[in-house]
Amino acid sequence: LFDVNDDDYSELSIQKCLKVALCSVAANDPNSIVPLLEGFPTDIEAQVYLHLQAVIANGSFFATHLLKLLDAPLVLECGVQGVEWLAFAEASRAAIPYLSDEARVKIETLVLN
């Protein structure tokens, strides 16, 4: 009945489903996802990526959450292979309009260093 080798059941497909679900909830009911994000570690690449996806999905709500991720060791390296920095760039673009000048400087400093 189910072919476990089928692409629909691959690890990548499962990760994509998690990302889509998280982004949908982050966009539509962000308060409900805060406890989940608080439980995600920030030293595991896939978890940091999901943190950033929440920011991308709802920059106004999760703008300050991005600031909490600036010290995460993998925050600039957790995206798709070849463009690992892209998730952070997209999260920054989504959050920056809702951040103070001081917060923006922190992001710029991280990127430039």
Secondary structure, 3 states (H helix, E strand, C coil): CCCCCCHHHCHHHHHHHHHHHHHHHHHHCHHHHHHHHHHCCCCCHHHHHHHHHHHHHCHHHHHHHHHHCCCCCCCCCCCCCCCCCHHHHHHHHHHHHHCCHHHHHHHHHHHHC
